[in-house]
Amino acid sequence: MFLFGNKTDPSGSISKAQGVEEEFKIAVKKEIYVVPIGCTGSMSEDLHGRVICDFSTYYPVRGYKIMFRKLSQKHSPDQVAKRVVEFVKKLRSEA
């Protein structure tokens, strides 16, 4: 699961954390389901978009795309948490 994915550089500017992308690549290489929560922004938003663009590569089993898309929609923290839990429960029940 990937949330946010930003860092503060020495000048105080916020930038995307490339280390998060490296962890994503490692997980994909190990054939672990990746769950970037796009609505948190930064690198997680980029990774969420990458998964959506080539969804069947990351999730070859049907029935996840609609739920996954919802992880990019901004809502209250409670609603986002509920969507994440529902998605993870579905993964766990079918793994």
Backbone as CSV, one residue per row, in Angstrom:
resi,resn,N_x,N_y,N_z,CA_x,CA_y,CA_z,C_x,C_y,C_z
1,MET,0.848,-1.154,0.000,0.000,0.000,0.000,0.905,1.231,0.000
2,PHE,0.560,2.170,-0.847,1.370,3.378,-1.004,0.501,4.606,-0.734
3,LEU,0.943,5.419,0.223,0.249,6.647,0.602,1.192,7.824,0.420
4,PHE,0.672,8.887,-0.092,1.417,10.138,-0.270,2.640,9.927,-1.162
5,GLY,3.804,9.818,-0.595,5.020,9.652,-1.389,5.657,10.981,-1.726
6,ASN,5.855,11.785,-0.683,6.547,13.039,-0.903,7.625,13.209,0.159
7,LYS,8.489,14.177,-0.048,9.569,14.445,0.894,9.898,15.932,0.847
8,THR,10.569,16.371,1.878,11.017,17.753,1.939,12.508,17.773,1.650
9,ASP,12.912,18.581,0.683,14.337,18.668,0.363,15.022,19.666,1.305
10,PRO,16.339,19.750,1.256,17.064,20.634,2.170,16.619,22.102,2.135
11,SER,16.074,22.558,1.002,15.622,23.953,0.913,14.218,24.148,1.487
12,GLY,13.560,23.030,1.878,12.221,23.111,2.434,11.110,22.880,1.431
13,SER,11.469,22.673,0.174,10.467,22.398,-0.861,10.014,20.943,-0.783
14,ILE,8.767,20.737,-1.105,8.227,19.376,-1.117,8.319,18.833,-2.533
15,SER,8.821,17.610,-2.640,8.930,16.958,-3.946,8.497,15.501,-3.809
16,LYS,8.298,14.865,-4.945,7.907,13.453,-4.951,9.079,12.592,-4.507
17,ALA,8.772,11.586,-3.703,9.794,10.692,-3.173,10.050,9.556,-4.162
18,GLN,11.201,9.598,-4.790,11.550,8.567,-5.776,11.726,7.202,-5.121
19,GLY,12.049,7.181,-3.833,12.189,5.909,-3.119,10.886,5.127,-3.084
20,VAL,9.777,5.838,-3.069,8.470,5.182,-3.086,8.280,4.456,-4.418
21,GLU,8.718,5.083,-5.484,8.627,4.438,-6.790,9.513,3.191,-6.836
22,GLU,10.673,3.266,-6.234,11.571,2.098,-6.194,10.923,0.946,-5.426
23,GLU,10.284,1.258,-4.299,9.588,0.218,-3.530,8.447,-0.385,-4.344
24,PHE,7.762,0.444,-5.104,6.690,-0.011,-5.981,7.243,-1.007,-7.003
25,LYS,8.350,-0.649,-7.628,8.959,-1.532,-8.634,9.396,-2.856,-8.023
26,ILE,9.926,-2.811,-6.822,10.347,-4.039,-6.135,9.140,-4.932,-5.870
27,ALA,8.063,-4.342,-5.389,6.845,-5.114,-5.107,6.293,-5.745,-6.380
28,VAL,6.262,-4.987,-7.461,5.759,-5.506,-8.738,6.644,-6.662,-9.207
29,LYS,7.932,-6.496,-9.101,8.867,-7.543,-9.524,8.649,-8.833,-8.732
30,LYS,8.277,-8.684,-7.458,8.029,-9.848,-6.604,6.597,-10.362,-6.723
31,GLU,5.847,-9.778,-7.659,4.464,-10.160,-7.938,3.557,-9.972,-6.727
32,ILE,3.780,-8.888,-6.008,2.944,-8.501,-4.879,1.931,-7.482,-5.398
33,TYR,0.684,-7.622,-4.977,-0.311,-6.632,-5.377,0.084,-5.270,-4.825
34,VAL,0.071,-4.268,-5.669,0.388,-2.906,-5.256,-0.913,-2.117,-5.147
35,VAL,-1.023,-1.322,-4.094,-2.241,-0.556,-3.857,-1.861,0.900,-3.572
36,PRO,-1.574,1.672,-4.616,-1.316,3.091,-4.390,-2.635,3.841,-4.186
37,ILE,-2.710,4.584,-3.110,-3.915,5.334,-2.782,-3.782,6.705,-3.442
38,GLY,-4.291,6.805,-4.647,-4.089,7.981,-5.491,-4.582,9.284,-4.906
39,CYS,-5.645,9.249,-4.105,-6.201,10.494,-3.566,-5.277,11.155,-2.553
40,THR,-4.223,10.474,-2.110,-3.288,11.096,-1.168,-2.262,11.965,-1.886
41,GLY,-2.229,11.901,-3.200,-1.371,12.773,-3.995,0.063,12.290,-4.122
42,SER,0.891,13.189,-4.617,2.332,12.958,-4.796,2.609,11.692,-5.597
43,MET,3.614,10.945,-5.194,4.017,9.754,-5.945,2.909,8.704,-5.962
44,SER,2.127,8.612,-4.897,1.032,7.631,-4.882,0.014,7.914,-5.977
45,GLU,-0.226,9.172,-6.242,-1.141,9.535,-7.325,-0.554,9.110,-8.675
46,ASP,0.728,9.332,-8.876,1.392,8.913,-10.122,1.319,7.393,-10.291
47,LEU,1.602,6.676,-9.211,1.597,5.212,-9.281,0.194,4.678,-9.515
48,HIS,-0.794,5.309,-8.911,-2.182,4.903,-9.140,-2.517,5.037,-10.627
49,GLY,-2.123,6.158,-11.228,-2.350,6.364,-12.655,-1.649,5.328,-13.509
50,ARG,-0.446,4.952,-13.117,0.314,3.938,-13.850,-0.420,2.596,-13.819
51,VAL,-0.948,2.249,-12.665,-1.678,0.982,-12.547,-2.944,1.024,-13.391
52,ILE,-3.689,2.114,-13.318,-4.933,2.235,-14.101,-4.657,2.094,-15.596
53,CYS,-3.568,2.687,-16.062,-3.256,2.661,-17.499,-2.933,1.262,-18.018
54,ASP,-2.487,0.387,-17.150,-2.126,-0.969,-17.560,-2.677,-1.961,-16.528
55,PHE,-3.954,-1.774,-16.206,-4.559,-2.462,-15.072,-4.428,-3.985,-15.116
56,SER,-4.641,-4.586,-16.259,-4.623,-6.058,-16.333,-3.242,-6.643,-16.039
57,THR,-2.198,-5.848,-16.186,-0.859,-6.317,-15.831,-0.723,-6.426,-14.313
58,TYR,-1.263,-5.460,-13.599,-1.146,-5.424,-12.140,-2.215,-6.260,-11.444
59,TYR,-3.390,-6.339,-12.058,-4.517,-7.092,-11.502,-5.127,-7.949,-12.604
60,PRO,-4.545,-9.125,-12.847,-5.034,-9.966,-13.943,-6.405,-10.590,-13.674
61,VAL,-6.853,-10.573,-12.422,-8.156,-11.120,-12.070,-9.193,-10.013,-12.190
62,ARG,-10.336,-10.334,-12.745,-11.390,-9.335,-12.938,-12.051,-8.961,-11.620
63,GLY,-12.676,-7.798,-11.613,-13.496,-7.410,-10.482,-12.879,-6.397,-9.531
64,TYR,-11.752,-5.821,-9.908,-11.072,-4.876,-9.022,-11.037,-3.446,-9.544
65,LYS,-11.208,-3.254,-10.807,-10.935,-1.949,-11.412,-11.828,-0.832,-10.870
66,ILE,-13.111,-1.077,-10.718,-14.009,-0.035,-10.211,-13.618,0.352,-8.796
67,MET,-13.361,-0.632,-7.961,-12.947,-0.346,-6.582,-11.606,0.385,-6.563
68,PHE,-10.697,-0.029,-7.429,-9.382,0.601,-7.473,-9.494,2.059,-7.905
69,ARG,-10.320,2.330,-8.893,-10.508,3.709,-9.360,-10.975,4.622,-8.216
70,LYS,-11.813,4.101,-7.361,-12.324,4.893,-6.242,-11.218,5.315,-5.277
71,LEU,-10.089,4.626,-5.302,-8.975,4.986,-4.419,-8.294,6.275,-4.863
72,SER,-8.697,6.810,-6.002,-8.127,8.076,-6.465,-9.064,9.251,-6.183
73,GLN,-10.259,8.960,-5.714,-11.256,10.014,-5.485,-11.106,10.609,-4.093
74,LYS,-10.999,11.938,-4.049,-10.853,12.626,-2.765,-12.192,12.637,-2.039
75,HIS,-12.147,12.263,-0.781,-13.316,12.253,0.104,-12.824,12.475,1.524
76,SER,-13.702,12.324,2.457,-13.319,12.456,3.860,-12.344,11.324,4.217
77,PRO,-11.515,11.539,5.227,-10.600,10.460,5.641,-11.331,9.160,5.962
78,ASP,-12.501,9.264,6.590,-13.264,8.055,6.907,-13.698,7.313,5.654
79,GLN,-14.154,8.048,4.648,-14.592,7.423,3.402,-13.419,6.781,2.667
80,VAL,-12.286,7.471,2.635,-11.091,6.905,1.991,-10.674,5.634,2.719
81,ALA,-10.632,5.683,4.037,-10.250,4.501,4.823,-11.206,3.342,4.555
82,LYS,-12.494,3.634,4.474,-13.491,2.588,4.203,-13.227,1.936,2.846
83,ARG,-12.933,2.741,1.843,-12.665,2.195,0.505,-11.395,1.348,0.489
84,VAL,-10.376,1.802,1.198,-9.126,1.040,1.265,-9.376,-0.302,1.939
85,VAL,-10.089,-0.294,3.055,-10.373,-1.539,3.781,-11.185,-2.494,2.907
86,GLU,-12.184,-1.989,2.211,-12.990,-2.846,1.325,-12.122,-3.469,0.235
87,PHE,-11.238,-2.680,-0.331,-10.370,-3.182,-1.401,-9.429,-4.261,-0.870
88,VAL,-8.821,-4.002,0.270,-7.878,-4.965,0.847,-8.606,-6.241,1.271
89,LYS,-9.787,-6.107,1.830,-10.568,-7.300,2.205,-10.857,-8.160,0.983
90,LYS,-11.197,-7.515,-0.121,-11.460,-8.268,-1.356,-10.195,-8.998,-1.813
91,LEU,-9.065,-8.308,-1.764,-7.801,-8.954,-2.137,-7.510,-10.162,-1.256
92,ARG,-7.657,-9.967,0.034,-7.350,-11.050,0.989,-8.285,-12.232,0.823
93,SER,-9.552,-11.972,0.551,-10.525,-13.064,0.439,-10.329,-13.884,-0.830
94,GLU,-9.714,-13.270,-1.837,-9.562,-13.971,-3.117,-8.131,-14.422,-3.380
95,ALA,-7.224,-14.101,-2.467,-5.805,-14.475,-2.672,-5.557,-15.913,-2.291
